[in-house]
Amino acid sequence: MASNPAAAAGATPASAPPPDDWMTSISRQMHGMSSGDRAALRRMELTRSPGADAVAIKTLLRADVPESRIRDDWPRLRLIGHFAGLLSGTAALYPHDERRGVGAALFEAGFSEKRLLRLLASRGGAGRPTGPRRPHPVAGTPGREPVGPLSPAGRRSGQIRRRPAAHGAALLRRAGQTFRRTGATVTRGFRMTTTATDGIVPKFIQIHFLAAWPGALLNRDDAGLAKRLPFGTATRTRVSSQCLKRHWRMADDPRALHELAKQNGVEGLRSKFAIEQRVTAALRETHAKELVDAIELALLKTIYGDKSKLYDGTSASVRERQALLLGRNELEYLRQQAEMVAAQTTDPKEAKSLIEAWAKERDQKGNLKQLREQNALAPSLEAALFGRMVTSDTRANRDAAIHVAHAFTVHALQTETDYFTVVDDLPVKDDDAGAAGVFDTELTSGLYYGYVVVDVPLLVSNLTGCDRRDWTGDHDRALAAQVVEHLVHLVAEISPGAKKGSTAPYSRAELVLVEAGDRQPRTLANAFRDAIATEDRGSNRSLGHRTAQAMAGHLAELDRMYETGEARRLAALPDMAVPEVANGSLRELAAWAGQVVRDARA
C-alpha cells in the first residue's frame, strides 16, 4: 500500500480551492471512469491492493484534492473514494442520479459523513486510525518500510482498532435499508446488489448456466452415441440447442412455454399433417370424399408447395412436405376457407379452382401476412420466440427472438460403455441362465455450460406487432416479461434426456447468471476453451468452484477490455458464487429479469 500517495502518483499539487467536504467533487469523478478502475475502488477494502490505492490516488487528484491534503488525510479520503465507487453502481448502471453527488445522497438518506466513516471503519477489514498519525515517508525510499494507518507496519504498531466483522456487517445492513429510499446501491456484506433497474434499456438479455448430470445419455446422435463437440483442447459432450428448446417448450411444468401459449390462446402445431388433421378432418364427416380430397390437395400445394401429394399411408407421399409450424389462428383461418369453398360447390374441379383463385387473390401469402399483421401471435407463441422458416413462403418466416447455443461440458469427454442383459423370466431349460439379449449403451457424465440470448426488441415486436425500433413505446410488454421469467426458470430446472427410465437424468443448474445490456451479446464459452481439469491436486477446490471462477475471471477480463457495462444478477450455490454479482434465489433472479423488460424506457 502506498504510504505517500501523491509521491507515488507523481502528481503536482492542484490549484483549485478545496470543497468543504470533498465528497461531491470526488463522486463526480465516477462518471466516465473505466469499469476496471471503478471495480478496484469497490473492492479495495477486500483486496488491500496497491493497484486499488493507485486508482484512489488518481481519483483524488482528478478531484483537485491537493497533494498536501492527500498526505495529511489519506485514510479518510481513501474511504470516501471507496464509498463513491460503491455508490456508482455496477459498470454503466447508475441507480442514483449522477448529477447528485455522494454528499447529497447521504444527506437525503439522513447520514452524516462521520457516521459513514464509522460504518466503514467497523468492517472487519477496514480499520480506523486511533493513535497519532505518523508521517508518511516517500514511497520507495531504500531501506524504509512505508508506514501509515492502513499500511502493514501501521497495523503491527497498533494504529488500527478492529471491530468484529459481524458487527460491521450489521451496521452496513442498517445503512442499506436507509439507502434504499434514495435508489442508491445497497451493500450486503461485501457484495454489490443493484436494487433498481431504472435506466436499463436491455436490447439483449443473456442467460448463462452451469449444470451437471452424472451417468446419463442426454442427447444421442444417429448412432445412438452421446453427441460430441470438438472445442479447444478437448472433445466435449454436447446437448443440442434443438433438444434444449424442445424440453423447455413441452416440459410437464406450469412454466413450460406450451402452457404459457395455451393460457394466451396462441398455441402452435409443428406437423406435416396439419391440413389433414386440423383443417379438413371435419369436412370428411359431412362431405363427399372426392370434394374434400380436391380441397385438401389444393390447400396442401398452397401451404407445403406444388410437389405436395395427398397422404396415402406411405412416407413417400409426405416426403416433399416440411414439418411446418402453424399457429392456432392460422389453422382456424385455413379451416374457414375450406368450409367456405365446400359450402359453395359440390364439384371437385370447381372446388380446386376456387381454392386456387383464393390463393392468387392478392396472393394467399399476402392474406396470411395480413392475418399476422392483425394478430402478431397468429403464427403461435413458439414462432414468436424461436422463429419459423417456411420454404414455400419466405414472407411467412419469423426471426427467432430467443437464441440458444449448444450446451457442452467444460471439461473433456467423460464416457462409459454400459453393458447390460435382458433376462427371460420363463427359461426353457433349468440350466438356462435366462439371458434373452445382451446390449450396450453409452453413458456420459459432465458439468455443462449453456448460453441463451433474448433479443428483447425483437421479442416485444414479435409478441405485440410493434416496430422493433419502437419496442420501448406504449406497448403491453407483460407477456414478453413473463416469457423471460419463465425462461430463466426453465433453463435452471428442466433437464433434457433420453433413457429416462434407466438413468433418471434429473438435475438442476447450480449457477445461473443473467445479464442485461444494450451491446451485442457475447458468450462466456471461451472461458473453457482450455478444458477445466476434472481433478486439481494442487487445491481442495471443487470442479464447480474452479469452473465458476474460470467463468468469472474471463468475464472480468472482457469487462476490462470492452467496458460494455451490463447489469448482472446471479442465482448460484455458495461454492459457485461470482464475486461482485448479487447472488439470490432463482425466483428473485427471474423476477429481476422480467422487471428489466417490463420497466424499460428509451
RALINLIN-V486664 format. One line per field, one symbol per residue. burial: b if it has 24 or more other ideal C-beta (glycine too) atoms within 12 Angstrom, else e. A space follows every 50 residues. Layout:
burial: ???
This chain:
burial: bbbbbbbbbebeeeeeebeebbbbbbbbbbbebbbbbbbbbbbbbbeeeb ebbbbbbbbbbbbbbbbebbbebbbbbbbbbbbbbbbbbbbbbbbbebeb bbbebbeebebebeebbbbbbbbbbbbbbeeeebebeebeeeeeebbbbb beebeeeebbeebeeeebbebbeebbebbbebbbbbbbbbbbbbbbbebb bbbbbbbbbbbbbbbbbbbbeeeeebbbbebeebebbbbbbebbbbbbbb beeebbbbbbbeebebbbbbebbbbbebbbeebeeebeeebbbbbbbbbb bbbbeeebbbbeeeeeebeebbebbbbbbbbbbbbebbbebbeeeeebee bbebbbebbeeeebbebbbebbeebbbbbbbbbbbbbbebebbeebebeb bbbbbbbbbbbbbbeeeeeeeeeeeeeeeeeeeeeeeeeebbbbbbbbbb bbbbbbbbbbbbbbbeebeebbeebebebbbbbbbbbbbbbbbbbbbbbe eebebebebbbbbbbbbbeebbbbbebbeebbeeeeeeeeeebbbbbbbb bbebbbebbeeeebbbbbbbbbbeebbbbbbbbbebebbbbbbbbbbbbb ee
